[in-house]
Amino acid sequence: MPSQDLRHLDNAAPRVMVVDGSKLVRKMIGDVLVREVADAELVACSSIGEARDALARGTVNLVTTSLVLPDGDGIALARTVREASGQAYVPIIVVSGNAQDALEARRFTEDVTDYFDKGLGYSALAAFIRGYVQPEPIPGARILYVEDSKVVALATKRMLERNGLAVVHFVGVEEALEYLEQHRGNGDPGADLVLTDVYLKGQLEGSDLLKRIRNDFGYGKRRLPVLVMTGDANPDNQSELLRMGANDLVLKPIEERLLVTKTLFQLRVAKMPEQRTLDA
């Protein structure tokens, strides 16, 4: 999930490529996209070969692919997209019921921008795609943000506030835990999402905050989503954060579009009812 320049994706009529070996899945995803993503144009492909031919006829704004394809896998498809002219920075989303396992094992390459869990359903997938190609703010959503660098905190806070998010900033985990403790038991955690750096100067780190939220407070991933920012490229360390309960990682240096997309998506999923899955 590398940081990439996604500014060229601002498009009133996005072309979305859906690559899946199942005709039924392609149709169902396409129907939802056309209905829920304004002016979206669907480019449906059943294989890497068809995707390669379609890319030769024109660029796309976003690609979704299943992890298993008739002539390869989603990782190979991502490489094909990257090699196509003009497609170096297009978001590539792997859609799979095994995506979380692959993510935790760090099997995804830098060619994959993000992943999506099939179990979240069609409406969530549409919201996820819309977040990349037509992001919509969620005014007043509260972000509990933990960062001890004044420079990084100021820049990140501005990114979030530009998109209508309300930010409650703390420089340490101890202060953040005190804030959460004040709201414990009243039906409102005090925030809609937690964004925290991993390495902090106090006695407690971002991983400690994550463990406390999931274990001591008992907030699940949808009750209080947690995004963890890290500059640590070690795949084992990244995997451990996800196994501990992080909803997702945001790799440093922070790219605004990617940070905002991930934040808005987690906020929307947290409010969604359980959906029909994408299994055909």
Helices and strands as residue ranges (DSSP letters): G 7-9, E 15-19, H 23-36, E 41-45, H 48-57, E 62-66, E 68-69, E 72-73, H 74-83, E 92-96, H 99-104, E 114-117, G 118-120, H 122-133, E 142-146, H 150-162, E 166-170, H 173-183, E 193-197, H 206-211, I 212-216, E 226-230, H 235-243, E 248-251, H 256-271
